[in-house]
Amino acid sequence: MNRQKTIRAEAVVEGLGLFSGKPCQLRLLPAPADTGIAFVRADLPMKDRVACRLPNLVRGDYPRTDLKNGDARVCTVEHVLAAVVGLGIDNITIELSAEETPSTDGSPLPFAKALQQAGVVEQYAEQRAMVVTEPVCVAQGEGSLTAMPGPDDCLDILFDLDYSDVASIGRQAMGFRLGKDDFLNQIAPARTFLRESEASLFRSKGLGQHLQFSDILVMAADGPINNELRFPDEPVRHKISDVIGDLALLGRPLHGRLIASKSGHELNHAMVRRLVEAAEGKGKQTAVRTEPLLDINGIMRLLPHRYPFLMVDRIIETHGDERAVGIKNVTINEPYFQGHYPRQPIMPGVMILEAMAQMSGILLSRRLEHAGKVAVLLSMDRVKMRRPVRPGDQLLLEAEALHVRSRTGHCNCRAYVEGEVVAEAEIKFMLVDAEPT
């Protein structure tokens, strides 16, 4: 089980906005678990919170990522978001004194260093990743971005950059494994870059008037103007940084494989929309899994039960803290079959009820306020045993939360064999503090 993360202390980054040139102080603040990434405009009277989520994304006139909630708008947020996601931070509040984030050196590095200095710490809550299970592709012109099944514990990114019209850039390709490789040293130092013609166009529109060639990477045919590359392939590294920052709009980590060709912010945003639609069941097929599945090791971290009384073998489906589905494989090796009954082995009904109760305990443990608590059986109502369960059967256990409070839980449970209900009950629990280990 991966835990959510935030920062230990406050950090500050100051500078001028890349496009506006206006000064901005950016404060990075710790945030509680399950609150996600959010911006706050400290210079506005209402100090509205702008969550880093897809509904707050707004289309701008420039190739960047802007967010808005009500009157509060935050601009060019991709670099700070890349630093946050690149360091595996799930919950953070980012307070701004102006509309546009400070560009610093045009890379995520100053933000990443500030976060690292503040200290990244684990929180008790479970990190819930989005895992790609079916290919998802978006395309525009010659550019494309494809999400595919891959590793379920990190994100493999392969970026193919083609700037054949600029000899100093040409074609570059790079692979990076987010969550495994060294973001701080391999990706964070890469700066945003422009063709010489793009820089002239921006200047003509009154943008970036405060910038010198030494402040930003402007690529001419023979190389950067009055500047030096930090990597021979710095442009493709920065494109990977942009992808990482824009994926923050998902509100959770993405695991799988991402293949990008000539992609930019617009395609990145389109991919986020497709993935969110898939997660919400709006697509034609389920392309992502948005909750972690648990094997027996994960279950044993949540339940205090041990042999011979651990009655759940695997969690195969979860829906937040509202519903969970698991399996119990019934074998002749179960100790109770020795006496129940020697010539007619039938799983005791109380053991089926115990399996459903343990399934409920796993579901209740997903509530943050129940961290460090154990679900102790209080009562059972509407208990019905529908048919016998025998060795070789596989019990499908389903628990649905009906009412959950700080000290009590109430779940509706069913057990199935081959799609047929074999038992059902409403079970109530008292949630008590676990004994220290």
N, C-alpha and C positions, 0 to 999 in steps of 0.2 A: 504494500500500500504506500503510495506517495503522499506526503503531507503538503498542504498549502504552505506558501511562504510569504513573508513580508520583510520589512527592514527593521533593524533594531532601534535606530535613532534617525533624527532628522538630518537631511543633507540639502545643500543649497548650490545652485548653478546660476550664474548671471551672464548676460550677454545681450547682443542686439539681434532682433529678428532677421532672418535671412532675406525675406522679401521686403518687409516694412522698414527695417533699420531702427526700430524703436527699442529702447532698453527694456529688459524684462528680468525680474528675479523669479526663479523657479525653485520652489521648496518641495522636496520629496519627503513625505510623511508616512509613518507606519499606519496600517489600516487593519481592522478586525477581519477575521476569516469570513469567507463567503461574501465579501463586499466588492471584490473585483478591483479594477483599475478605474479611477475617476479623476477628472480635472475640476478645479474650483477657481473661478475668477475672483481673486481677492480684491481687485480694484473696482468691482461692481457692488452696488448697495445690497443686492439680494444674495450675493455670493452663491449663485446657483451651481448645483452639482451637475457636471457633464460626464455621464458614464461613458466609458469606452465600449460602446456597443453599437451594432449595425444601425438601429433606428436613429441614432444621433449623427450618423455620417451625412455630410452635406457636399454637394457637388460644387467645386470651386472653379476659378478661371485658370488655375495654374496646376502643374503636376505635383500635387502634394496631398496630404490627408488632413482634412478639417472636420471638426465635430461641433455640434450646436445643440443647446437645450434652452428653449425660450429665447431670452435676449443674450444669453451667454454663449459666445463662440470662442473656440480655441483652434489655432491654425498651426500647420506644419508640425504635427505631433509625432510623425513617424520615427524620428530619431530617438526621442526619449522613450517611445513605446518599444522600439527595437532593443534598447538597453534593458528595459524592464523585463520583457519576454526572454531576451537572450540570457539573462541571469536567472531565469526560472522563478520570477516573482509573480505571485497571483493577486495579491491585495496591496494596494498603495493609493494614497491620495497625492495628487500633483497640483500644487497651488501656484497660480500665475499672477503676476502683477500687471500683465498686459495681454493682449489678444494672441500674439504670436510668441511661440517658445523661442528662447535664445538659440541662435544657430551655432555659437561657439566656433569650432573649426570645421563645421559642416559634416561631422560624423557623430555616431552615438557614443564615442569614447569618453568625453567629459561626463556624460550622464552615467555611464557604466562605472567609471572610477568613483564617482560620488556615491553611487549605490553600494559599491564594494566597500568603501570606507565606512559607510553607515552600518554595514553588517547585514547579511541576509540570514534570517532565522526561520525555523520551521514553526508551523502552527498545528494545533491538534486536528483540525478538520482535514478530511480526505480531499485530495486533488482529483477532480473528475474530468478526464480528458475526452476529447472527441476523436474516435478512432475510425479511420477510413476503411470501409468494408467493400465498396464497389467504386469503379472509376468515375470521376466527375471531371468534366472538361469545359473550359470556357475559352473562347477565341475571339480575336478582333484583328482584322487585316492579316498581317503576317505573324502576329503574336498569338501565343497560346499558353495556357496554364492548366496542368492536369494533376489532380490528386488521385492517388492510387493506393491500394492496400500495400502495406510494408511493415516495418517494425511497429509493434504496439506499445513500445515504451519510449519512443522518441520520434522525431520527424526528419527524414532524409530529404534534403533539398538539392536538386541538380539544376543549375542555371546555365543556359546557353545564350550568351550575349553576342549580338552581331551588329557592329558599327563599322561595316565595311567601307562606308563613305568617309571615315576618319582613319587615316593610316596609322595614327599613333594608338588607336584603340583596337581596330580590326575585330576579330572574332575571339572571344574568350569563353571558357567553360570552367565551372568549378562545382564540386560537390561538398556539401557541409551537412553534418548530422547535428541538428539542434537538440540539445539535451545530453549530448555525448562529447562533441568536439569543443574546442576552446574558443568560445564566442569573444571573450575579452581581447584576445591577441590576434585571432584570425579574421574577425568580421568587424568588430567595433571601431577599429582605427580607420576603416575605409570611408572616404569623404564623398559627398555628393559631387557630381561633375556635370559640366555643360560643354557642348560644342561651342566653338568660337562664335558661330553664327547665332546660336541661342543666347549667349551672353550679350551680344550686341542688341538683339531684339528686346531682351528684358530691360536693358539700359534705356532703350528708346521709349519704353512704357513707364519710365520713372521708378523701376524696381531695382533694389540692390545698389542704390547710389553710394552707399557707405562702403562698399566692398572694393578692395584692390585685388589684383590678380594673385597676390600672395595669400589672400584670405579664402579663396575658393578655387577649385580645380577646373580650369578652363582648358579644354583640349584642342590644340591646333594640330595641323597635319604632322608636324615633327615632334609633338609632345606637349606637356603642360606649359602654359605661358607663365614665366616668372615663378615657377613652382617646381616641386619634385614629387614624384610618386612615392607613396609609402610601400606599395607592392607593385610588381610588374603588371599584375592583373587587378589593380585597385577598383576599376569600374565594375567588374562583375561581382566583386565582394560587396560593393555598396548596394548593388541591385538585390543581393541576397538579404542584406540588412533591411531594405525597404519591404521585402516580402515578410520578414519576421515581424517588423513593426506593424504592418497592416493586418496580419493575422491576429493581433490583439483584439480586433473587433469581434472575434468569435466569443470572447468572454471566457475562454478556457483553452488549454493547450490542445494542439492538433498533433495526432500521431499517425504515421503512415509514410507515404512518399509523395513528394511534390516535384514535378518536372516543369520548368519554365523555359520558354523560348521567346525572346524579344518582348518580355512582359514588363509592365509598368504599374503604377498605382491603380489605373482604371481597371486593368485585368485582375489585379489583386483584390480590389473591392468586389468585382463580379464573382470571383471565386468564393469570397466570404459569404455573399448572398446565396449562392448555390448550396454551400455547406449548411448554412442556417436553415434553408428550406428543407434540405434532406433531414436535418435533425428534428425539425418540427413536423415531419411526415407529409410535407406538401409536394414532394417529388413523386415520380412514378414508381420509384423503388427506394428501399432503405439503403442509402449510400454511406451512412456513418452510424457508429455506435457512440452514444454520448454518455454512457455510464460505464464504470469499470466492472468487470466480472471478477469473481473471487474464486480461487482454488482453495483447497483444504488449508493451506498455510494462512491465507488471508482470513478464512473463517475462524481459525484457532486464535487469531489475534483479536477477534471481536467477541467470541464466546468463551466462557470459562470452562465449558464441558470438555471432558477427555474420555478416552476409552474406559469402559465400553459404552459410554453414554452420549457420545457425540453423534447426532442423528442427521446431520446435513453434510453432504459430500462436496457440493459445488453450487455456486450462485451463477445462474445463466442469464438472468434478466433483471434489471432494476429500473425504476422510474422515480428518481429523486428519493425522497423519504416517504413516498406515498404507497409504493407497491414493490414487491420483490418476489422473484421466482427462483427456486433452487431444486436440487434433485437429491434423493437418497436412494442409493443402490442397495437393494435387499438381497442378501446372499444367505446360503445355508449355514455359513460360518457364524452368523449372529448367535451369541450365547443363549438367548432366550428360546431358540428353537429346540434346545436339548429337552426342554420340558413342556413346550407349547406348540405342538404336541408331538411326541416322538414319532408317531406313525402318520400324522396329519399336520405338518408344519404350517402354522398360520401366524402371521405377525400380530402380536397382541395389540388391541385397539388403543391401550394406553400409550404404547410406544409410537403409534401413528400420531396421536395427539401431542406427544412430547416432541416429535419431529416438527409438527406445525408450530408448536410453541417456540422452539429454537429458531425456526424461520422468522417468526415474529420478532424475536430478540435481535436478530441481525438487522431487520428493517428498522426497529426502534433505535438501534445504535447509530444510525446514520444521522439522527438529529443532533446538531451541535450541542444543544443544552444537555444532552444525555451522555456526553463524553465522560468516561470514567464511571459509568453506572451499569448495573446489571439488572435485567428484567426478571423479576421473581413472580411466578405464577400466583394470581390472586383468585381468579374464578374462571369457569367455563360455562357457556350458555349455548343453547340450541345445538348441542352435540348430536351428530348423526353418523352412524357407521353404515355405509352403503353396501359394501361387498368385501370379501376377504382379500388380504394381501399375502402373497406366498413368495418363497425364495425364487429369485430370477426376475421378479417384478422391479420396475423402476418407479419410485414415487416422485411425482412432480408436485412440489410444495409451493403453494401460493399464499402470500400474506399481504393483506391490504389494511393500511392504517385508517381507522375510523375516527377515533378521538385520541389525541396525544397532549398531555399536559406535562408540567415540569416533574411531577412525581408519579404519574400514572400513564398507562397506555392501554388502548383498546383496539384489537385487530380482528378482522374477519379472515378466516383461514379455510383453505380447501386443499385436499390431497387427491391427485389423479393417478390412474394407471391406464396408459394407452388412451388418454382422452376421456376416460370415464371417471366420474367423481366416486371416490371410495370412502371419503370421510370429510366432514366439515364441522366447524365450530366457531363461535365468537369467544375470544380469549382476552381476559383482562390481566394486567400486570401492575405490580408496584415496582417503581424504578428506585433502586437503592444504591448507595455508594459502594463501589467495589472495594474489597479488602486490599490493602497495599501489598505488593509482592516483594 
